[in-house]
């Protein structure tokens, strides 16, 4: 691996084991990225995934969800 040209760079090596049939979406995504640009694509996907992390429902939202699931039988 070539040495980074910038100072103060953190290098983390990773290896992914992708299983066809289970990880097809990731395999297809990575096949569309040119070899020299995969690290930046993974970083972009990770940041996007972290920003779209689902939030825990509030107690009121959870109660409403349970009541909605019961339908008219709870009235």
CORDAVEN-V203396 format. One record per residue. N is the residue number from 1. RES is the residue in one letter. SS is DSSP state (@ for helix, = for strand, . for the rest). D_CENTER is the distance of its C-alpha to the mean C-alpha in Angstrom with 2 decimals. Layout:
# CORDAVEN-V203396
[[N,RES,SS,D_CENTER] [N,RES,SS,D_CENTER]]
This chain:
# CORDAVEN-V203396
[[1,X,.,26.33] [2,X,.,27.94] [3,X,.,28.37] [4,X,.,26.41] [5,X,.,28.78] [6,X,.,27.72] [7,X,.,28.88] [8,X,.,26.69] [9,X,.,23.66] [10,X,.,21.47] [11,X,.,20.70] [12,X,.,18.23] [13,X,.,18.52] [14,X,.,15.87] [15,X,.,16.39] [16,X,.,14.08] [17,X,.,15.85] [18,X,.,14.64] [19,X,.,16.75] [20,X,.,18.09] [21,X,.,18.02] [22,X,.,14.93] [23,X,.,12.50] [24,X,@,14.32] [25,X,@,11.60] [26,X,@,10.13] [27,X,@,13.84] [28,X,@,14.86] [29,X,@,12.39] [30,X,@,13.65] [31,X,@,17.17] [32,X,.,17.32] [33,X,.,16.78] [34,X,.,20.08] [35,X,@,20.43] [36,X,@,21.17] [37,X,@,18.15] [38,X,@,15.30] [39,X,@,14.71] [40,X,@,14.44] [41,X,@,12.11] [42,X,@,9.64] [43,X,@,10.29] [44,X,@,9.92] [45,X,@,6.46] [46,X,@,5.57] [47,X,@,7.97] [48,X,@,7.02] [49,X,@,3.81] [50,X,@,6.56] [51,X,@,9.08] [52,X,.,8.12] [53,X,.,8.08] [54,X,.,10.91] [55,X,.,14.25] [56,X,.,16.84] [57,X,.,19.68] [58,X,.,23.01] [59,X,@,25.98] [60,X,@,27.55] [61,X,@,24.58] [62,X,@,24.43] [63,X,@,28.21] [64,X,@,28.16] [65,X,@,25.62] [66,X,@,27.96] [67,X,@,30.99] [68,X,@,29.51] [69,X,@,28.77] [70,X,@,32.45] [71,X,@,33.70] [72,X,@,37.41] [73,X,@,38.31] [74,X,@,37.73] [75,X,.,40.20]]
